[in-house]
């Protein structure tokens, strides 16, 4: 049994928890978040999903992964807005967590301490290979951390870096295949 499924079982006994799904772009983070949320929905748990307003690549109210499966979500401009889900919410999903402010770890802790199962997906590193936003702090306080890998487009090995193809040094540059490609450690340094 995988760690997060054990947590899932404990949740039904009343305890909250934090689960992190991290990795590079194109590693399937959002798909994994959606897989867990769909299972929670089948278990008839009440769910709320949040994403940061900064991520405007797709539709306003849908959590969209690259394979275009979607679950409706709420876009919020700051982490503290996540603290006010409905009273009966049992599972909170958070996507693109790297774009949230530094209050997010405390917000997730508060939810988990109140019995909520919190599932967070986000980029662990920016395009320069540095820890991204609140992700390292979240990973430190979580019950479980799942690190996913994409496939290196140069050599085919597991990829952990999001290599930026365009010449722009800002930490946030929204884009898909035209702006980034997944690369392994060796090919990232080429
Ligand atoms: Zn490679």
Backbone and ligand atoms as CSV (ligand in chain L), in Angstrom:
chain,resi,resn,atom,element,x,y,z
A,1,UNK,N,N,0.853,-1.214,0.000
A,1,UNK,CA,C,0.000,0.000,0.000
A,1,UNK,C,C,0.878,1.250,0.000
A,2,UNK,N,N,0.566,2.187,-0.874
A,2,UNK,CA,C,1.366,3.404,-0.936
A,2,UNK,C,C,1.084,4.291,0.280
A,3,UNK,N,N,2.058,5.129,0.592
A,3,UNK,CA,C,1.954,5.963,1.790
A,3,UNK,C,C,0.685,6.796,1.790
A,4,UNK,N,N,0.377,7.425,0.639
A,4,UNK,CA,C,-0.779,8.321,0.660
A,4,UNK,C,C,-2.087,7.566,0.825
A,5,UNK,N,N,-2.093,6.282,0.460
A,5,UNK,CA,C,-3.318,5.507,0.659
A,5,UNK,C,C,-3.504,5.129,2.122
A,6,UNK,N,N,-2.364,4.964,2.828
A,6,UNK,CA,C,-2.461,4.752,4.276
A,6,UNK,C,C,-3.024,6.004,4.940
A,7,UNK,N,N,-2.552,7.169,4.466
A,7,UNK,CA,C,-3.052,8.432,5.012
A,7,UNK,C,C,-4.537,8.562,4.729
A,8,UNK,N,N,-4.913,8.182,3.518
A,8,UNK,CA,C,-6.320,8.218,3.113
A,8,UNK,C,C,-7.169,7.402,4.095
A,9,UNK,N,N,-6.631,6.236,4.484
A,9,UNK,CA,C,-7.356,5.373,5.413
A,9,UNK,C,C,-7.465,6.058,6.779
A,10,UNK,N,N,-6.359,6.646,7.225
A,10,UNK,CA,C,-6.393,7.315,8.530
A,10,UNK,C,C,-7.369,8.480,8.523
A,11,UNK,N,N,-7.463,9.147,7.348
A,11,UNK,CA,C,-8.372,10.288,7.267
A,11,UNK,C,C,-9.797,9.871,7.614
A,12,UNK,N,N,-10.184,8.683,7.161
A,12,UNK,CA,C,-11.544,8.237,7.436
A,12,UNK,C,C,-11.732,7.977,8.928
A,13,UNK,N,N,-10.616,7.897,9.640
A,13,UNK,CA,C,-10.698,7.731,11.096
A,13,UNK,C,C,-10.582,9.076,11.805
A,14,UNK,N,N,-10.502,10.173,11.061
A,14,UNK,CA,C,-10.609,11.490,11.681
A,14,UNK,C,C,-9.406,12.392,11.629
A,15,UNK,N,N,-8.210,11.914,11.212
A,15,UNK,CA,C,-7.023,12.758,11.241
A,15,UNK,C,C,-6.762,13.480,9.941
A,16,UNK,N,N,-6.315,14.725,10.013
A,16,UNK,CA,C,-5.943,15.461,8.812
A,16,UNK,C,C,-4.517,15.151,8.414
A,17,UNK,N,N,-4.117,15.585,7.229
A,17,UNK,CA,C,-2.756,15.323,6.769
A,17,UNK,C,C,-2.420,16.224,5.591
A,18,UNK,N,N,-1.120,16.304,5.275
A,18,UNK,CA,C,-0.640,17.049,4.110
A,18,UNK,C,C,0.130,16.088,3.202
A,19,UNK,N,N,-0.252,16.060,1.940
A,19,UNK,CA,C,0.451,15.250,0.934
A,19,UNK,C,C,0.978,16.184,-0.146
A,20,UNK,N,N,2.221,15.996,-0.545
A,20,UNK,CA,C,2.820,16.825,-1.588
A,20,UNK,C,C,3.082,15.979,-2.834
A,21,UNK,N,N,2.706,16.521,-3.982
A,21,UNK,CA,C,3.045,15.903,-5.270
A,21,UNK,C,C,3.906,16.935,-6.003
A,22,UNK,N,N,5.204,16.626,-6.188
A,22,UNK,CA,C,6.088,17.617,-6.797
A,22,UNK,C,C,6.846,17.006,-7.963
A,23,UNK,N,N,7.576,17.859,-8.669
A,23,UNK,CA,C,8.359,17.415,-9.815
A,23,UNK,C,C,8.477,18.541,-10.822
A,24,UNK,N,N,9.095,18.226,-11.978
A,24,UNK,CA,C,9.289,19.242,-13.018
A,24,UNK,C,C,8.013,19.430,-13.824
A,25,UNK,N,N,8.062,20.339,-14.775
A,25,UNK,CA,C,6.953,20.463,-15.717
A,25,UNK,C,C,6.848,19.154,-16.517
A,26,UNK,N,N,5.662,18.826,-16.940
A,26,UNK,CA,C,5.371,17.626,-17.748
A,26,UNK,C,C,5.636,16.310,-16.993
A,27,UNK,N,N,5.652,16.357,-15.651
A,27,UNK,CA,C,5.895,15.127,-14.880
A,27,UNK,C,C,4.598,14.468,-14.435
A,28,UNK,N,N,3.457,15.080,-14.740
A,28,UNK,CA,C,2.176,14.457,-14.399
A,28,UNK,C,C,1.657,14.804,-13.003
A,29,UNK,N,N,2.095,15.929,-12.443
A,29,UNK,CA,C,1.669,16.318,-11.091
A,29,UNK,C,C,0.167,16.527,-10.997
A,30,UNK,N,N,-0.368,17.296,-11.953
A,30,UNK,CA,C,-1.798,17.600,-11.892
A,30,UNK,C,C,-2.638,16.344,-12.122
A,31,UNK,N,N,-2.175,15.468,-12.999
A,31,UNK,CA,C,-2.887,14.200,-13.216
A,31,UNK,C,C,-2.929,13.378,-11.930
A,32,UNK,N,N,-1.807,13.355,-11.192
A,32,UNK,CA,C,-1.765,12.595,-9.940
A,32,UNK,C,C,-2.672,13.246,-8.885
A,33,UNK,N,N,-2.662,14.577,-8.848
A,33,UNK,CA,C,-3.580,15.289,-7.928
A,33,UNK,C,C,-5.021,14.923,-8.254
A,34,UNK,N,N,-5.348,14.954,-9.535
A,34,UNK,CA,C,-6.726,14.637,-9.943
A,34,UNK,C,C,-7.083,13.193,-9.650
A,35,UNK,N,N,-6.127,12.288,-9.808
A,35,UNK,CA,C,-6.383,10.869,-9.516
A,35,UNK,C,C,-6.777,10.701,-8.042
A,36,UNK,N,N,-6.024,11.363,-7.159
A,36,UNK,CA,C,-6.326,11.241,-5.726
A,36,UNK,C,C,-7.661,11.902,-5.389
A,37,UNK,N,N,-7.930,13.049,-6.028
A,37,UNK,CA,C,-9.191,13.742,-5.744
A,37,UNK,C,C,-10.389,12.944,-6.247
A,38,UNK,N,N,-10.227,12.298,-7.393
A,38,UNK,CA,C,-11.332,11.485,-7.919
A,38,UNK,C,C,-11.629,10.314,-6.985
A,39,UNK,N,N,-10.574,9.725,-6.428
A,39,UNK,CA,C,-10.775,8.622,-5.475
A,39,UNK,C,C,-11.490,9.129,-4.221
A,40,UNK,N,N,-11.120,10.327,-3.780
A,40,UNK,CA,C,-11.794,10.907,-2.610
A,40,UNK,C,C,-13.266,11.167,-2.916
A,41,UNK,N,N,-13.533,11.576,-4.142
A,41,UNK,CA,C,-14.919,11.850,-4.546
A,41,UNK,C,C,-15.729,10.543,-4.577
A,42,UNK,N,N,-15.099,9.486,-5.085
A,42,UNK,CA,C,-15.771,8.177,-5.094
A,42,UNK,C,C,-16.089,7.738,-3.658
A,43,UNK,N,N,-15.193,8.112,-2.736
A,43,UNK,CA,C,-15.413,7.765,-1.326
A,43,UNK,C,C,-16.429,8.698,-0.664
A,44,UNK,N,N,-17.044,9.573,-1.475
A,44,UNK,CA,C,-18.076,10.506,-1.022
A,44,UNK,C,C,-17.567,11.508,0.015
A,45,UNK,N,N,-16.288,11.870,-0.100
A,45,UNK,CA,C,-15.758,12.943,0.734
A,45,UNK,C,C,-16.018,14.259,0.014
A,46,UNK,N,N,-16.230,15.333,0.771
A,46,UNK,CA,C,-16.447,16.635,0.138
A,46,UNK,C,C,-15.100,17.275,-0.184
A,47,UNK,N,N,-15.029,17.880,-1.375
A,47,UNK,CA,C,-13.751,18.338,-1.923
A,47,UNK,C,C,-13.827,19.803,-2.323
A,48,UNK,N,N,-12.760,20.550,-2.056
A,48,UNK,CA,C,-12.603,21.881,-2.656
A,48,UNK,C,C,-11.207,21.953,-3.251
A,49,UNK,N,N,-11.110,22.604,-4.419
A,49,UNK,CA,C,-9.832,22.679,-5.117
A,49,UNK,C,C,-9.483,24.145,-5.366
A,50,UNK,N,N,-8.226,24.482,-5.106
A,50,UNK,CA,C,-7.777,25.862,-5.273
A,50,UNK,C,C,-6.556,25.930,-6.170
A,51,UNK,N,N,-6.470,27.020,-6.937
A,51,UNK,CA,C,-5.251,27.300,-7.685
A,51,UNK,C,C,-5.005,28.805,-7.615
A,52,UNK,N,N,-3.750,29.223,-7.804
A,52,UNK,CA,C,-3.422,30.649,-7.680
A,52,UNK,C,C,-3.885,31.442,-8.892
A,53,UNK,N,N,-4.276,32.683,-8.676
A,53,UNK,CA,C,-4.734,33.546,-9.769
A,53,UNK,C,C,-3.640,33.798,-10.792
A,54,UNK,N,N,-2.378,33.679,-10.364
A,54,UNK,CA,C,-1.258,33.959,-11.272
A,54,UNK,C,C,-1.247,33.036,-12.481
A,55,UNK,N,N,-1.801,31.830,-12.316
A,55,UNK,CA,C,-1.756,30.860,-13.413
A,55,UNK,C,C,-2.978,31.027,-14.299
A,56,UNK,N,N,-2.814,31.795,-15.355
A,56,UNK,CA,C,-3.968,32.123,-16.196
A,56,UNK,C,C,-3.880,31.471,-17.569
A,57,UNK,N,N,-3.132,30.372,-17.637
A,57,UNK,CA,C,-2.959,29.750,-18.945
A,57,UNK,C,C,-4.251,29.162,-19.483
A,58,UNK,N,N,-5.113,28.729,-18.543
A,58,UNK,CA,C,-6.281,27.975,-18.989
A,58,UNK,C,C,-7.566,28.657,-18.526
A,59,UNK,N,N,-8.621,27.910,-18.506
A,59,UNK,CA,C,-9.916,28.490,-18.138
A,59,UNK,C,C,-9.915,28.933,-16.682
A,60,UNK,N,N,-10.760,29.883,-16.363
A,60,UNK,CA,C,-10.779,30.519,-15.050
A,60,UNK,C,C,-11.177,29.570,-13.923
A,61,UNK,N,N,-12.086,28.641,-14.194
A,61,UNK,CA,C,-12.646,27.853,-13.101
A,61,UNK,C,C,-12.424,26.365,-13.208
A,62,UNK,N,N,-11.481,25.966,-14.000
A,62,UNK,CA,C,-11.243,24.531,-14.107
A,62,UNK,C,C,-9.786,24.212,-13.814
A,63,UNK,N,N,-9.589,23.171,-13.020
A,63,UNK,CA,C,-8.246,22.675,-12.788
A,63,UNK,C,C,-7.899,21.832,-14.005
A,64,UNK,N,N,-6.975,22.310,-14.810
A,64,UNK,CA,C,-6.733,21.665,-16.087
A,64,UNK,C,C,-5.331,21.093,-16.121
A,65,UNK,N,N,-5.191,19.865,-16.445
A,65,UNK,CA,C,-3.863,19.288,-16.618
A,65,UNK,C,C,-3.581,19.232,-18.112
A,66,UNK,N,N,-2.357,18.833,-18.448
A,66,UNK,CA,C,-1.960,18.917,-19.851
A,66,UNK,C,C,-2.710,17.932,-20.740
A,67,UNK,N,N,-3.353,16.937,-20.131
A,67,UNK,CA,C,-4.119,16.009,-20.976
A,67,UNK,C,C,-5.592,16.419,-21.083
A,68,UNK,N,N,-5.897,17.635,-20.582
A,68,UNK,CA,C,-7.212,18.252,-20.770
A,68,UNK,C,C,-8.360,17.570,-20.013
A,69,UNK,N,N,-8.026,16.664,-19.076
A,69,UNK,CA,C,-9.025,16.227,-18.107
A,69,UNK,C,C,-9.182,17.366,-17.121
A,70,UNK,N,N,-10.369,17.687,-16.682
A,70,UNK,CA,C,-10.431,18.798,-15.736
A,70,UNK,C,C,-11.430,18.565,-14.620
A,71,UNK,N,N,-11.157,19.182,-13.477
A,71,UNK,CA,C,-12.065,19.215,-12.339
A,71,UNK,C,C,-12.212,20.690,-12.003
A,72,UNK,N,N,-13.416,21.136,-11.689
A,72,UNK,CA,C,-13.587,22.571,-11.452
A,72,UNK,C,C,-12.842,22.994,-10.188
A,73,UNK,N,N,-12.240,24.176,-10.237
A,73,UNK,CA,C,-11.482,24.675,-9.094
A,73,UNK,C,C,-11.728,26.161,-8.911
A,74,UNK,N,N,-11.328,26.670,-7.748
A,74,UNK,CA,C,-11.499,28.072,-7.436
A,74,UNK,C,C,-10.145,28.762,-7.493
A,75,UNK,N,N,-10.065,29.881,-8.219
A,75,UNK,CA,C,-8.809,30.617,-8.271
A,75,UNK,C,C,-8.803,31.670,-7.178
A,76,UNK,N,N,-7.724,31.695,-6.391
A,76,UNK,CA,C,-7.615,32.665,-5.299
A,76,UNK,C,C,-6.307,33.435,-5.439
A,77,UNK,N,N,-6.298,34.681,-4.970
A,77,UNK,CA,C,-5.115,35.525,-5.173
A,77,UNK,C,C,-4.100,35.379,-4.052
A,78,UNK,N,N,-4.496,34.857,-2.898
A,78,UNK,CA,C,-3.512,34.623,-1.835
A,78,UNK,C,C,-3.867,33.389,-1.022
A,79,UNK,N,N,-2.835,32.848,-0.332
A,79,UNK,CA,C,-2.998,31.572,0.362
A,79,UNK,C,C,-4.073,31.630,1.438
A,80,UNK,N,N,-4.191,32.766,2.130
A,80,UNK,CA,C,-5.145,32.841,3.241
A,80,UNK,C,C,-6.591,32.655,2.782
A,81,UNK,N,N,-6.861,32.882,1.501
A,81,UNK,CA,C,-8.220,32.693,0.983
A,81,UNK,C,C,-8.616,31.218,0.976
A,82,UNK,N,N,-7.629,30.328,1.105
A,82,UNK,CA,C,-7.908,28.887,1.118
A,82,UNK,C,C,-8.488,28.465,2.465
A,83,UNK,N,N,-8.243,29.282,3.494
A,83,UNK,CA,C,-8.662,28.909,4.851
A,83,UNK,C,C,-10.162,28.918,5.056
A,84,UNK,N,N,-10.900,29.463,4.136
A,84,UNK,CA,C,-12.331,29.591,4.349
A,84,UNK,C,C,-13.161,28.678,3.457
A,85,UNK,N,N,-12.789,27.385,3.369
A,85,UNK,CA,C,-13.675,26.498,2.601
A,85,UNK,C,C,-14.941,26.213,3.398
A,86,UNK,N,N,-15.894,25.582,2.783
A,86,UNK,CA,C,-17.132,25.270,3.487
A,86,UNK,C,C,-16.863,24.441,4.730
A,87,UNK,N,N,-17.759,24.499,5.684
A,87,UNK,CA,C,-17.556,23.819,6.964
A,87,UNK,C,C,-17.356,22.320,6.827
A,88,UNK,N,N,-17.984,21.748,5.809
A,88,UNK,CA,C,-17.988,20.299,5.712
A,88,UNK,C,C,-16.862,19.755,4.837
A,89,UNK,N,N,-15.956,20.634,4.389
A,89,UNK,CA,C,-14.931,20.158,3.463
A,89,UNK,C,C,-13.974,19.191,4.149
A,90,UNK,N,N,-13.776,18.043,3.524
A,90,UNK,CA,C,-12.913,17.012,4.095
A,90,UNK,C,C,-11.582,16.901,3.364
A,91,UNK,N,N,-11.588,17.290,2.074
A,91,UNK,CA,C,-10.368,17.200,1.275
A,91,UNK,C,C,-10.155,18.517,0.532
A,92,UNK,N,N,-8.967,19.109,0.672
A,92,UNK,CA,C,-8.623,20.324,-0.054
A,92,UNK,C,C,-7.483,20.004,-1.015
A,93,UNK,N,N,-7.687,20.267,-2.305
A,93,UNK,CA,C,-6.640,20.107,-3.307
A,93,UNK,C,C,-6.090,21.475,-3.679
A,94,UNK,N,N,-4.772,21.570,-3.820
A,94,UNK,CA,C,-4.136,22.839,-4.208
A,94,UNK,C,C,-3.204,22.553,-5.372
A,95,UNK,N,N,-3.412,23.259,-6.497
A,95,UNK,CA,C,-2.570,23.025,-7.677
A,95,UNK,C,C,-1.671,24.235,-7.930
A,96,UNK,N,N,-0.560,24.023,-8.602
A,96,UNK,CA,C,0.415,25.091,-8.916
A,96,UNK,C,C,0.820,25.842,-7.647
A,97,UNK,N,N,1.079,25.081,-6.584
A,97,UNK,CA,C,1.331,25.670,-5.266
A,97,UNK,C,C,2.571,26.553,-5.232
A,98,UNK,N,N,3.492,26.361,-6.191
A,98,UNK,CA,C,4.720,27.174,-6.179
A,98,UNK,C,C,4.438,28.654,-6.378
A,99,UNK,N,N,3.281,28.987,-6.944
A,99,UNK,CA,C,2.946,30.396,-7.190
A,99,UNK,C,C,2.296,31.070,-5.986
A,100,UNK,N,N,1.971,30.304,-4.943
A,100,UNK,CA,C,1.359,30.921,-3.761
A,100,UNK,C,C,2.406,31.616,-2.901
A,101,UNK,N,N,1.944,32.482,-2.003
A,101,UNK,CA,C,2.837,33.206,-1.095
A,101,UNK,C,C,3.306,32.294,0.043
A,102,UNK,N,N,4.215,32.840,0.882
A,102,UNK,CA,C,4.861,32.040,1.919
A,102,UNK,C,C,3.942,31.669,3.080
A,103,UNK,N,N,2.715,32.147,3.041
A,103,UNK,CA,C,1.767,31.783,4.089
A,103,UNK,C,C,1.180,30.389,3.869
A,104,UNK,N,N,1.378,29.839,2.678
A,104,UNK,CA,C,0.721,28.570,2.346
A,104,UNK,C,C,1.029,27.418,3.310
A,105,UNK,N,N,2.300,27.219,3.730
A,105,UNK,CA,C,2.545,26.115,4.670
A,105,UNK,C,C,1.728,26.237,5.958
A,106,UNK,N,N,1.639,27.431,6.524
A,106,UNK,CA,C,0.863,27.623,7.755
A,106,UNK,C,C,-0.625,27.364,7.513
A,107,UNK,N,N,-1.108,27.760,6.346
A,107,UNK,CA,C,-2.518,27.527,5.996
A,107,UNK,C,C,-2.784,26.018,5.896
A,108,UNK,N,N,-1.876,25.311,5.236
A,108,UNK,CA,C,-2.050,23.852,5.088
A,108,UNK,C,C,-1.995,23.165,6.444
A,109,UNK,N,N,-1.083,23.606,7.309
A,109,UNK,CA,C,-1.008,23.051,8.662
A,109,UNK,C,C,-2.313,23.267,9.419
A,110,UNK,N,N,-2.860,24.480,9.313
A,110,UNK,CA,C,-4.100,24.791,10.025
A,110,UNK,C,C,-5.232,23.886,9.548
A,111,UNK,N,N,-5.308,23.686,8.238
A,111,UNK,CA,C,-6.346,22.799,7.687
A,111,UNK,C,C,-6.148,21.365,8.181
A,112,UNK,N,N,-4.910,20.869,8.083
A,112,UNK,CA,C,-4.634,19.483,8.487
A,112,UNK,C,C,-4.896,19.287,9.983
A,113,UNK,N,N,-4.539,20.296,10.774
A,113,UNK,CA,C,-4.788,20.202,12.219
A,113,UNK,C,C,-6.277,20.157,12.531
A,114,UNK,N,N,-7.087,20.656,11.599
A,114,UNK,CA,C,-8.538,20.618,11.770
A,114,UNK,C,C,-9.165,19.409,11.083
A,115,UNK,N,N,-8.348,18.425,10.746
A,115,UNK,CA,C,-8.897,17.178,10.234
A,115,UNK,C,C,-9.041,17.105,8.737
A,116,UNK,N,N,-8.540,18.131,8.005
A,116,UNK,CA,C,-8.686,18.140,6.553
A,116,UNK,C,C,-7.515,17.401,5.904
A,117,UNK,N,N,-7.804,16.582,4.897
A,117,UNK,CA,C,-6.758,15.977,4.076
A,117,UNK,C,C,-6.382,16.995,3.007
A,118,UNK,N,N,-5.143,17.486,3.033
A,118,UNK,CA,C,-4.675,18.515,2.101
A,118,UNK,C,C,-3.725,17.876,1.097
A,119,UNK,N,N,-4.040,18.004,-0.186
A,119,UNK,CA,C,-3.193,17.430,-1.234
A,119,UNK,C,C,-2.681,18.571,-2.096
A,120,UNK,N,N,-1.370,18.737,-2.144
A,120,UNK,CA,C,-0.748,19.894,-2.790
A,120,UNK,C,C,0.116,19.433,-3.961
A,121,UNK,N,N,-0.084,20.029,-5.138
A,121,UNK,CA,C,0.779,19.741,-6.285
A,121,UNK,C,C,1.514,21.004,-6.698
A,122,UNK,N,N,2.791,20.877,-7.041
A,122,UNK,CA,C,3.530,22.053,-7.483
A,122,UNK,C,C,4.928,21.722,-7.971
A,123,UNK,N,N,5.525,22.694,-8.661
A,123,UNK,CA,C,6.910,22.560,-9.133
A,123,UNK,C,C,7.848,22.664,-7.942
A,124,UNK,N,N,8.745,21.703,-7.779
A,124,UNK,CA,C,9.703,21.806,-6.679
A,124,UNK,C,C,10.863,22.743,-7.007
A,125,UNK,N,N,11.200,22.878,-8.302
A,125,UNK,CA,C,12.305,23.767,-8.696
A,125,UNK,C,C,11.874,24.703,-9.816
A,126,UNK,N,N,12.464,25.902,-9.827
A,126,UNK,CA,C,12.231,26.798,-10.958
A,126,UNK,C,C,13.190,26.415,-12.102
A,127,UNK,N,N,13.180,27.186,-13.177
A,127,UNK,CA,C,13.969,26.795,-14.361
A,127,UNK,C,C,15.469,26.857,-14.104
A,128,UNK,N,N,15.874,27.565,-13.011
A,128,UNK,CA,C,17.298,27.625,-12.678
A,128,UNK,C,C,17.716,26.520,-11.717
A,129,UNK,N,N,16.767,25.665,-11.353
A,129,UNK,CA,C,17.085,24.568,-10.448
A,129,UNK,C,C,17.034,24.956,-8.980
A,130,UNK,N,N,16.444,26.120,-8.678
A,130,UNK,CA,C,16.315,26.555,-7.286
A,130,UNK,C,C,14.955,26.140,-6.729
A,131,UNK,N,N,14.876,25.841,-5.404
A,131,UNK,CA,C,13.582,25.541,-4.789
A,131,UNK,C,C,12.587,26.660,-5.074
A,132,UNK,N,N,11.351,26.286,-5.364
A,132,UNK,CA,C,10.371,27.244,-5.892
A,132,UNK,C,C,9.334,27.640,-4.834
A,133,UNK,N,N,9.336,28.933,-4.475
A,133,UNK,CA,C,8.305,29.499,-3.601
A,133,UNK,C,C,8.146,28.730,-2.302
A,134,UNK,N,N,6.899,28.447,-1.885
A,134,UNK,CA,C,6.668,27.767,-0.606
A,134,UNK,C,C,6.848,26.250,-0.662
A,135,UNK,N,N,7.245,25.697,-1.819
A,135,UNK,CA,C,7.305,24.237,-1.953
A,135,UNK,C,C,8.266,23.556,-0.975
A,136,UNK,N,N,9.525,24.052,-0.804
A,136,UNK,CA,C,10.418,23.340,0.127
A,136,UNK,C,C,9.876,23.310,1.552
A,137,UNK,N,N,9.266,24.403,2.010
A,137,UNK,CA,C,8.698,24.435,3.368
A,137,UNK,C,C,7.529,23.463,3.472
A,138,UNK,N,N,6.724,23.384,2.423
A,138,UNK,CA,C,5.593,22.451,2.422
A,138,UNK,C,C,6.079,21.004,2.479
A,139,UNK,N,N,7.124,20.710,1.710
A,139,UNK,CA,C,7.650,19.344,1.673
A,139,UNK,C,C,8.174,18.936,3.047
A,140,UNK,N,N,8.722,19.918,3.791
A,140,UNK,CA,C,9.280,19.604,5.112
A,140,UNK,C,C,8.209,19.241,6.128
A,141,UNK,N,N,7.027,19.816,6.001
A,141,UNK,CA,C,6.002,19.605,7.030
A,141,UNK,C,C,4.959,18.563,6.628
A,142,UNK,N,N,5.109,17.974,5.441
A,142,UNK,CA,C,4.089,17.049,4.940
A,142,UNK,C,C,4.276,15.631,5.479
A,143,UNK,N,N,3.165,14.901,5.569
A,143,UNK,CA,C,3.228,13.479,5.911
A,143,UNK,C,C,3.855,12.673,4.784
A,144,UNK,N,N,3.531,13.050,3.538
A,144,UNK,CA,C,4.101,12.295,2.420
A,144,UNK,C,C,4.500,13.231,1.295
A,145,UNK,N,N,5.603,12.897,0.630
A,145,UNK,CA,C,6.085,13.658,-0.528
A,145,UNK,C,C,6.286,12.690,-1.686
A,146,UNK,N,N,5.605,12.948,-2.789
A,146,UNK,CA,C,5.777,12.128,-3.988
A,146,UNK,C,C,6.477,12.977,-5.037
A,147,UNK,N,N,7.668,12.556,-5.457
A,147,UNK,CA,C,8.385,13.306,-6.489
A,147,UNK,C,C,8.248,12.567,-7.814
A,148,UNK,N,N,7.616,13.231,-8.769
A,148,UNK,CA,C,7.405,12.635,-10.092
A,148,UNK,C,C,8.474,13.135,-11.063
A,149,UNK,N,N,8.733,12.374,-12.102
A,149,UNK,CA,C,9.708,12.784,-13.109
A,149,UNK,C,C,9.063,12.810,-14.482
A,150,UNK,N,N,9.507,13.751,-15.294
A,150,UNK,CA,C,9.135,13.749,-16.705
A,150,UNK,C,C,10.168,12.892,-17.438
A,151,UNK,N,N,10.134,12.925,-18.753
A,151,UNK,CA,C,11.114,12.179,-19.553
A,151,UNK,C,C,12.026,13.189,-20.248
A,152,UNK,N,N,13.319,13.049,-20.082
A,152,UNK,CA,C,14.282,13.966,-20.693
A,152,UNK,C,C,14.143,13.913,-22.215
A,153,UNK,N,N,13.910,15.080,-22.838
A,153,UNK,CA,C,13.692,15.086,-24.285
A,153,UNK,C,C,14.988,14.845,-25.064
A,154,UNK,N,N,16.144,14.997,-24.369
A,154,UNK,CA,C,17.422,14.811,-25.055
A,154,UNK,C,C,17.836,13.342,-25.056
A,155,UNK,N,N,17.755,12.680,-23.876
A,155,UNK,CA,C,18.308,11.315,-23.774
A,155,UNK,C,C,17.299,10.255,-23.342
A,156,UNK,N,N,16.130,10.651,-22.880
A,156,UNK,CA,C,15.115,9.665,-22.507
A,156,UNK,C,C,15.168,9.198,-21.062
A,157,UNK,N,N,16.136,9.667,-20.277
A,157,UNK,CA,C,16.176,9.309,-18.855
A,157,UNK,C,C,15.142,10.112,-18.069
A,158,UNK,N,N,14.869,9.708,-16.818
A,158,UNK,CA,C,13.945,10.503,-15.995
A,158,UNK,C,C,14.455,11.940,-15.847
A,159,UNK,N,N,13.553,12.917,-16.001
A,159,UNK,CA,C,13.929,14.332,-15.975
A,159,UNK,C,C,13.433,14.997,-14.703
A,160,UNK,N,N,14.290,15.797,-14.065
A,160,UNK,CA,C,13.866,16.521,-12.879
A,160,UNK,C,C,13.898,18.025,-13.053
A,161,UNK,N,N,14.441,18.506,-14.171
A,161,UNK,CA,C,14.535,19.951,-14.399
A,161,UNK,C,C,13.577,20.416,-15.491
A,162,UNK,N,N,13.084,21.659,-15.325
A,162,UNK,CA,C,12.298,22.316,-16.379
A,162,UNK,C,C,13.247,23.271,-17.096
A,163,UNK,N,N,13.761,22.856,-18.231
A,163,UNK,CA,C,14.752,23.649,-18.972
A,163,UNK,C,C,14.038,24.706,-19.808
A,164,UNK,N,N,14.424,25.971,-19.603
A,164,UNK,CA,C,13.737,27.050,-20.319
A,164,UNK,C,C,14.375,27.264,-21.685
A,165,UNK,N,N,13.533,27.260,-22.705
A,165,UNK,CA,C,14.018,27.364,-24.081
A,165,UNK,C,C,14.148,28.804,-24.555
A,166,UNK,N,N,13.511,29.735,-23.856
A,166,UNK,CA,C,13.536,31.121,-24.313
A,166,UNK,C,C,14.406,31.963,-23.387
A,167,UNK,N,N,14.895,33.054,-23.882
A,167,UNK,CA,C,15.817,33.899,-23.138
A,167,UNK,C,C,15.050,34.910,-22.289
A,168,UNK,N,N,14.720,34.494,-21.062
A,168,UNK,CA,C,13.975,35.353,-20.138
A,168,UNK,C,C,14.352,34.895,-18.740
A,169,UNK,N,N,14.871,35.799,-17.898
A,169,UNK,CA,C,15.392,35.386,-16.604
A,169,UNK,C,C,14.432,35.545,-15.439
A,170,UNK,N,N,13.205,35.991,-15.695
A,170,UNK,CA,C,12.228,36.089,-14.602
A,170,UNK,C,C,11.888,34.703,-14.085
A,171,UNK,N,N,11.602,34.594,-12.762
A,171,UNK,CA,C,11.305,33.261,-12.214
A,171,UNK,C,C,9.998,32.720,-12.773
A,172,UNK,N,N,9.046,33.612,-12.992
A,172,UNK,CA,C,7.748,33.171,-13.506
A,172,UNK,C,C,7.614,33.532,-14.971
A,173,UNK,N,N,7.536,32.512,-15.785
A,173,UNK,CA,C,7.247,32.695,-17.209
A,173,UNK,C,C,6.289,31.580,-17.568
A,174,UNK,N,N,5.017,31.928,-17.695
A,174,UNK,CA,C,4.023,30.911,-17.974
A,174,UNK,C,C,4.148,30.457,-19.407
A,175,UNK,N,N,4.030,29.180,-19.577
A,175,UNK,CA,C,4.108,28.676,-20.937
A,175,UNK,C,C,4.147,27.177,-20.937
A,176,UNK,N,N,4.018,26.616,-22.093
A,176,UNK,CA,C,4.022,25.164,-22.203
A,176,UNK,C,C,5.196,24.729,-23.062
A,177,UNK,N,N,4.909,23.898,-24.023
A,177,UNK,CA,C,5.997,23.265,-24.767
A,177,UNK,C,C,6.868,24.243,-25.552
A,178,UNK,N,N,6.322,25.451,-25.843
A,178,UNK,CA,C,7.134,26.407,-26.587
A,178,UNK,C,C,8.185,27.070,-25.693
A,179,UNK,N,N,7.994,27.015,-24.365
A,179,UNK,CA,C,8.899,27.723,-23.458
A,179,UNK,C,C,9.798,26.819,-22.628
A,180,UNK,N,N,9.369,25.579,-22.398
A,180,UNK,CA,C,10.128,24.684,-21.519
A,180,UNK,C,C,10.225,23.288,-22.113
A,181,UNK,N,N,11.290,22.565,-21.696
A,181,UNK,CA,C,11.319,21.136,-21.971
A,181,UNK,C,C,11.956,20.432,-20.777
A,182,UNK,N,N,11.489,19.208,-20.472
A,182,UNK,CA,C,12.066,18.468,-19.353
A,182,UNK,C,C,13.430,17.902,-19.705
A,183,UNK,N,N,14.385,18.029,-18.751
A,183,UNK,CA,C,15.725,17.471,-18.969
A,183,UNK,C,C,16.235,16.810,-17.696
A,184,UNK,N,N,17.072,15.797,-17.865
A,184,UNK,CA,C,17.719,15.138,-16.727
A,184,UNK,C,C,18.892,16.005,-16.261
A,185,UNK,N,N,19.535,15.576,-15.172
A,185,UNK,CA,C,20.633,16.362,-14.593
A,185,UNK,C,C,21.757,16.566,-15.613
A,186,UNK,N,N,22.111,15.508,-16.318
A,186,UNK,CA,C,23.214,15.582,-17.260
A,186,UNK,C,C,22.892,16.538,-18.418
A,187,UNK,N,N,21.707,16.379,-18.995
A,187,UNK,CA,C,21.353,17.161,-20.185
A,187,UNK,C,C,20.968,18.600,-19.823
A,188,UNK,N,N,20.566,18.822,-18.575
A,188,UNK,CA,C,20.276,20.190,-18.126
A,188,UNK,C,C,21.553,21.034,-18.159
A,189,UNK,N,N,22.705,20.392,-17.894
A,189,UNK,CA,C,23.968,21.122,-17.854
A,189,UNK,C,C,24.639,21.274,-19.207
A,190,UNK,N,N,24.027,20.767,-20.269
A,190,UNK,CA,C,24.648,20.835,-21.610
A,190,UNK,C,C,24.709,22.267,-22.134
L,1,ZN,ZN,ZN,18.950,13.613,-20.435
